[in-house]
């Protein structure tokens, strides 16, 4: 792979990178299925928020993405949730799994579908740097006040599913697959 191709992948992945949150209650068995370095895909749309409050559930997906769409520009009701969205079949690399007490943060980096093989085989200093920031953020936010709008049943229903797997813990994609299991 040429330096130009690598530069293009890095620009596509890291330029404008923003953190998003998705808090969920997951069984310990499902949490343990995630592994650092793993590549996943979410077959549906990935709903998340840019609002970062305290954690009420036992699991937080922290999603770093440069491609999320802020839905409040299309739907004023979405603003209360800080609702952002990734398209279906988004790919992620698990950068970190960080546990404090009974709370776990699963840190996902959204990656281009065209760069899955690259990210499966490479770890960059950028990934290490943002992982450090992700842990620092979790340390400071874990016990802060939760965002009330994100405790509503409407929001919880929207984000109740694990990312990259079904409720039985079967992943939609395994590295080496040519297409996700839909």
Secondary structure, 3 states (H helix, E strand, C coil): CCHHHHHHHHHHHHCCCEEEEEEECCCHHHHCCCCCCCEEEECCCEEEECCCCCCCCCEEEEEEECCCEEHHHCCHHHHHHCEEEECCCEEEEEEEEEEECCEEEEEEEEECHHHHHHHHHCCCHHHHHHHHHHHHHHHHHCCCCCCHHHHCHHHHHHCCCCCCECCCCCECCCCCCCCCCC
